[in-house]
Amino acid sequence: MSNFDYNKYKISVVIPCYRETAHVINVISRIPDYIDNIICVDDCCPDKTGEFIKKNCNDKRIVVITHDKNQGVGGAMISGYKAALDLSADIIVKIDGDGQMNPELLPQFINPIINNDSDYTKGNRFFDIENISSMPKMRLLGNAVLSFMSKLSTGYWKTFDPNNGYTAINTKVLRHIPLQKINHSYFFESDMLFRLNTLRAVVEDIPMVAKYGEETSHVNVFNSIFVFSFFHAKNFFKRIIYNYFLRDFSVASLEWIVGPLMILFSLLFGINEWLESIASGVSATAGTVMLAALPMIVGIQMVLSALSYDIENMPAIPFSKLVSDY
């Protein structure tokens, strides 16, 4: 049991809805009484989930938002976030409407934020090895790849399961995030982590078990790997520029410049010498080989050193402690 009095805080739950009529009413019925608002965003759903909720749910906390055009899960969450901010929420929780996320876990997501230990909490289905066996094997492999790409692009090296949709955020932090710039697709959760890192916000993983039943996932994990690769690469370079050249400048900043340049020089010089060797029929000298190899070795060491610094440079002080109340 928690020692917190949740009634002292205004807490909103946002449920993005797209073809969720089979499970959403059950999800809503399990949301605890201390939640002030339940914002359901019908993202131009063909099944008219918003109308379905209005007709079949009498919970007075319900607020239904309907999009005239499908905007993706990110677009639905942005609408939900804005509505919760207008309702003066202190904490906003995201729960999907497919029944895979247990509303009884809400205190685990909310407590670190109330206690000022974290700015943002997110689910992680990989904590308990025994429970991983319930996850489809292809999804398990795909999530491992996506998680590593997310670590590189977001800078949160100790988090896993980046596309987990069970999240909670302190609105002090949310007000500093440019919602209009966040990706509207299923890259939304990963893009949120990138935006949080630019604020040096503290993110905490919350152990959870996902329930996999008859519901159909709207995400193909392996297609996502190819689609998300571009977004992750873009965010990685933006984050390095923000954190190592605009916000600060350190030895790691030099390593991020010199290391890749040395690797590039080594590749170009080595390939050029190799092609000339083939054309002339004369083997390259030991000195030429060393000149091609040494910059590569040193460059890789510099990049690894910069990555090591990046891992140790994760945010430690919650952003919410550094900003005043609104």
C-alpha positions as CSV (number, residue, x, y, z in Angstrom):
1,M,0.0,0.0,0.0
2,S,1.1,3.5,-0.8
3,N,1.5,6.2,1.9
4,F,0.6,8.9,-0.5
5,D,-2.8,10.7,-0.4
6,Y,-3.6,10.8,-4.1
7,N,-6.5,13.1,-3.5
8,K,-4.0,15.9,-3.0
9,Y,-2.9,15.6,-6.6
10,K,-4.9,16.1,-9.8
11,I,-4.2,13.0,-11.9
12,S,-5.5,12.4,-15.4
13,V,-5.5,9.2,-17.5
14,V,-5.3,9.5,-21.3
15,I,-6.5,6.5,-23.4
16,P,-5.8,6.8,-27.1
17,C,-8.6,4.9,-28.9
18,Y,-8.5,3.2,-32.3
19,R,-10.6,0.1,-32.7
20,E,-10.7,-0.6,-29.0
21,T,-14.4,-1.3,-28.5
22,A,-13.7,-4.9,-27.4
23,H,-11.7,-3.9,-24.3
24,V,-11.9,-0.2,-23.5
25,I,-14.9,-0.3,-21.2
26,N,-13.3,-2.9,-19.1
27,V,-10.1,-0.8,-18.9
28,I,-12.1,2.2,-17.8
29,S,-14.0,0.3,-15.2
30,R,-10.7,-0.8,-13.5
31,I,-9.2,2.7,-13.2
32,P,-9.1,3.7,-9.5
33,D,-11.4,6.3,-8.0
34,Y,-8.6,8.7,-7.1
35,I,-8.1,9.4,-10.8
36,D,-9.8,12.8,-11.6
37,N,-10.2,12.6,-15.3
38,I,-10.2,9.8,-17.9
39,I,-9.6,11.4,-21.4
40,C,-10.5,9.0,-24.2
41,V,-9.2,10.2,-27.6
42,D,-11.1,8.7,-30.6
43,D,-8.5,9.0,-33.4
44,C,-11.1,9.0,-36.2
45,C,-11.8,5.4,-35.3
46,P,-13.8,3.4,-37.9
47,D,-15.6,1.7,-35.1
48,K,-16.5,5.0,-33.5
49,T,-14.9,4.1,-30.1
50,G,-15.7,7.5,-28.7
51,E,-19.4,7.2,-29.4
52,F,-19.3,3.6,-28.0
53,I,-17.8,4.9,-24.8
54,K,-20.4,7.6,-24.4
55,K,-23.2,5.1,-24.9
56,N,-21.8,2.3,-22.7
57,C,-20.0,4.1,-19.9
58,N,-21.6,6.2,-17.2
59,D,-18.3,7.2,-15.5
60,K,-18.6,10.9,-14.9
61,R,-14.8,11.3,-15.1
62,I,-14.9,10.5,-18.8
63,V,-13.9,13.2,-21.4
64,V,-14.2,12.1,-25.0
65,I,-12.2,13.8,-27.7
66,T,-12.9,12.9,-31.4
67,H,-10.5,13.6,-34.2
68,D,-12.0,14.3,-37.7
69,K,-8.9,12.9,-39.2
70,N,-6.6,10.1,-38.1
71,Q,-3.5,11.5,-36.5
72,G,-1.7,8.4,-35.2
73,V,-1.2,7.4,-31.6
74,G,1.2,10.4,-31.1
75,G,-1.4,12.8,-32.4
76,A,-4.0,11.3,-30.1
77,M,-1.7,11.6,-27.1
78,I,-0.9,15.2,-27.9
79,S,-4.6,16.0,-27.9
80,G,-5.0,14.1,-24.6
81,Y,-2.0,15.9,-23.0
82,K,-3.4,19.3,-24.0
83,A,-6.8,18.5,-22.6
84,A,-5.3,17.2,-19.3
85,L,-3.2,20.4,-19.1
86,D,-6.4,22.5,-19.6
87,L,-7.9,20.5,-16.7
88,S,-4.9,21.5,-14.5
89,A,-3.6,18.0,-14.1
90,D,-0.4,17.5,-12.0
91,I,0.3,14.0,-13.4
92,I,-0.8,12.5,-16.7
93,V,-0.8,8.7,-17.2
94,K,-1.1,7.0,-20.6
95,I,-2.9,3.7,-20.8
96,D,-3.8,1.8,-24.0
97,G,-7.3,0.7,-24.5
98,D,-6.5,-2.9,-25.5
99,G,-6.5,-4.4,-22.1
100,Q,-2.7,-5.3,-22.0
101,M,-2.0,-2.8,-19.3
102,N,-3.1,-3.3,-15.7
103,P,-4.7,-0.2,-14.2
104,E,-3.9,-1.6,-10.7
105,L,-0.2,-0.7,-11.4
106,L,-1.0,3.0,-11.5
107,P,0.5,3.7,-8.0
108,Q,3.9,2.3,-9.2
109,F,3.9,4.8,-12.0
110,I,2.6,7.7,-10.0
111,N,4.6,7.3,-6.8
112,P,8.1,8.1,-8.1
113,I,6.7,11.3,-9.6
114,I,4.9,12.4,-6.4
115,N,8.1,11.6,-4.5
116,N,10.1,13.8,-6.9
117,D,12.4,10.9,-7.7
118,S,11.5,10.9,-11.4
119,D,9.9,13.2,-14.0
120,Y,8.6,10.4,-16.3
121,T,7.9,6.7,-15.6
122,K,7.4,4.0,-18.2
123,G,6.7,0.4,-18.3
124,N,9.3,-2.3,-18.8
125,R,8.1,-5.8,-19.6
126,F,11.6,-7.3,-19.5
127,F,12.4,-7.2,-15.8
128,D,11.0,-10.6,-14.9
129,I,12.7,-13.3,-16.9
130,E,9.9,-15.8,-16.1
131,N,7.2,-13.5,-17.6
132,I,9.2,-12.8,-20.8
133,S,8.2,-16.3,-22.0
134,S,4.6,-15.1,-22.5
135,M,5.7,-12.5,-25.0
136,P,5.7,-13.5,-28.7
137,K,9.3,-14.5,-29.7
138,M,9.4,-12.2,-32.8
139,R,8.2,-9.3,-30.7
140,L,10.8,-10.1,-28.1
141,L,13.6,-10.0,-30.6
142,G,12.3,-6.9,-32.3
143,N,12.0,-5.0,-29.1
144,A,15.6,-5.8,-28.1
145,V,16.8,-4.2,-31.4
146,L,14.5,-1.2,-31.0
147,S,15.6,-0.8,-27.4
148,F,19.3,-0.6,-28.3
149,M,18.6,2.0,-31.1
150,S,16.6,4.0,-28.5
151,K,19.4,4.0,-26.0
152,L,21.7,5.6,-28.7
153,S,19.2,8.2,-29.8
154,T,17.7,9.2,-26.4
155,G,20.7,8.8,-24.1
156,Y,18.7,6.8,-21.5
157,W,21.1,3.9,-21.4
158,K,19.5,2.2,-18.4
159,T,15.9,2.1,-19.8
160,F,14.5,-0.7,-21.9
161,D,11.3,-1.4,-23.8
162,P,11.2,2.1,-25.3
163,N,7.9,1.6,-27.2
164,N,6.0,0.6,-24.0
165,G,2.9,2.7,-23.9
166,Y,2.3,2.6,-20.2
167,T,3.7,6.0,-19.0
168,A,3.2,8.8,-16.5
169,I,4.6,12.3,-16.6
170,N,4.9,15.3,-14.3
171,T,3.1,18.2,-16.0
172,K,5.9,20.6,-14.8
173,V,8.0,18.8,-17.3
174,L,5.4,18.3,-20.0
175,R,4.8,22.1,-20.2
176,H,8.5,22.5,-21.3
177,I,8.1,19.9,-24.1
178,P,7.2,21.3,-27.6
179,L,4.2,19.0,-28.2
180,Q,3.8,20.3,-31.8
181,K,7.2,18.8,-32.7
182,I,6.6,15.3,-31.3
183,N,6.2,12.5,-33.8
184,H,2.6,11.6,-34.4
185,S,3.2,7.9,-35.4
186,Y,4.1,4.9,-33.2
187,F,7.5,6.5,-32.8
188,F,5.8,8.8,-30.3
189,E,7.1,7.0,-27.1
190,S,10.7,7.0,-28.4
191,D,10.5,10.7,-29.5
192,M,9.1,11.6,-26.0
193,L,12.3,10.1,-24.5
194,F,14.5,12.1,-26.8
195,R,12.6,15.3,-25.9
196,L,12.9,14.5,-22.2
197,N,16.6,14.0,-22.5
198,T,17.0,17.5,-24.0
199,L,15.5,18.8,-20.7
200,R,17.8,16.5,-18.7
201,A,14.6,14.9,-17.2
202,V,14.9,11.8,-15.1
203,V,13.2,8.7,-16.5
204,E,12.5,5.5,-14.5
205,D,11.5,2.1,-15.7
206,I,8.6,0.4,-13.9
207,P,8.4,-3.4,-14.0
208,M,5.2,-4.7,-15.4
209,V,3.7,-7.7,-17.1
210,A,1.8,-7.3,-20.4
211,K,-1.2,-9.4,-21.0
212,Y,-1.4,-10.9,-24.5
213,G,-4.8,-12.2,-25.4
214,E,-6.9,-12.0,-28.6
215,E,-6.3,-8.3,-29.1
216,T,-4.5,-7.4,-32.3
217,S,-1.4,-5.2,-32.2
218,H,-1.4,-2.2,-34.6
219,V,2.4,-2.3,-34.7
220,N,4.6,-4.6,-36.8
221,V,7.8,-4.7,-34.8
222,F,10.2,-5.6,-37.6
223,N,8.7,-3.0,-40.0
224,S,9.1,-0.5,-37.2
225,I,12.9,-1.3,-37.0
226,F,13.3,-0.1,-40.6
227,V,11.0,2.9,-40.3
228,F,12.3,4.0,-36.9
229,S,16.0,3.7,-37.9
230,F,15.8,7.1,-39.7
231,F,14.1,8.8,-36.8
232,H,16.5,7.3,-34.3
233,A,19.5,8.4,-36.4
234,K,18.1,11.9,-36.7
235,N,17.5,12.2,-32.9
236,F,20.9,10.8,-32.1
237,F,22.7,13.5,-34.0
238,K,20.4,16.2,-32.7
239,R,21.0,15.0,-29.1
240,I,24.8,15.0,-29.5
241,I,24.7,18.6,-30.8
242,Y,22.3,19.7,-28.0
243,N,24.1,18.1,-25.2
244,Y,27.8,18.3,-26.2
245,F,28.0,21.5,-28.2
246,L,25.1,23.8,-27.3
247,R,24.6,23.0,-23.6
248,D,28.1,22.0,-22.8
249,F,31.6,21.4,-24.2
250,S,33.9,18.8,-22.8
251,V,36.6,16.2,-23.8
252,A,33.7,14.0,-25.0
253,S,32.7,16.8,-27.4
254,L,36.2,16.7,-29.0
255,E,36.0,12.9,-29.2
256,W,32.6,13.1,-31.0
257,I,34.4,15.3,-33.6
258,V,37.9,13.8,-33.9
259,G,36.9,10.1,-33.6
260,P,34.5,9.9,-36.6
261,L,36.8,12.0,-38.7
262,M,39.7,9.7,-38.0
263,I,37.5,6.7,-38.9
264,L,36.4,8.4,-42.1
265,F,40.0,9.3,-43.0
266,S,41.1,5.7,-42.4
267,L,38.4,4.3,-44.6
268,L,38.9,6.7,-47.5
269,F,42.7,6.4,-47.4
270,G,42.7,2.6,-47.0
271,I,40.2,2.1,-49.9
272,N,42.2,4.5,-52.1
273,E,45.5,2.7,-51.4
274,W,43.9,-0.7,-51.9
275,L,42.5,0.3,-55.3
276,E,45.9,1.8,-56.3
277,S,47.6,-1.4,-55.2
278,I,45.3,-3.5,-57.3
279,A,45.7,-1.2,-60.3
280,S,49.6,-1.1,-60.1
281,G,50.1,-4.7,-59.0
282,V,52.4,-3.5,-56.2
283,S,51.6,-4.4,-52.6
284,A,51.2,-1.6,-50.1
285,T,54.1,-1.0,-47.8
286,A,53.9,-1.7,-44.1
287,G,54.0,2.0,-43.4
288,T,51.0,2.6,-45.7
289,V,49.1,-0.2,-44.0
290,M,49.9,1.3,-40.6
291,L,48.9,4.8,-41.7
292,A,45.5,3.4,-42.8
293,A,44.9,1.2,-39.7
294,L,46.1,3.5,-36.9
295,P,43.6,6.3,-37.4
296,M,40.8,3.6,-37.4
297,I,42.0,2.1,-34.1
298,V,42.4,5.5,-32.4
299,G,39.1,6.8,-33.9
300,I,37.1,3.8,-32.6
301,Q,38.7,4.2,-29.2
302,M,37.6,7.8,-29.1
303,V,34.0,7.0,-30.1
304,L,33.9,4.3,-27.5
305,S,35.2,6.7,-24.9
306,A,32.6,9.3,-25.9
307,L,29.9,6.6,-25.6
308,S,31.2,5.6,-22.1
309,Y,31.0,9.3,-21.1
310,D,27.5,9.5,-22.5
311,I,26.4,6.5,-20.5
312,E,27.7,8.0,-17.3
313,N,26.2,11.4,-18.1
314,M,22.6,10.3,-17.8
315,P,20.3,12.8,-16.0
316,A,20.3,12.4,-12.2
317,I,18.4,15.4,-10.8
318,P,14.7,15.5,-11.7
319,F,13.8,18.4,-13.9
320,S,10.7,19.0,-11.7
321,K,13.0,20.0,-8.8
322,L,14.6,22.7,-10.9
323,V,11.4,24.5,-12.1
324,S,8.8,26.4,-10.1
325,D,5.2,25.5,-9.8
326,Y,2.7,27.0,-12.2
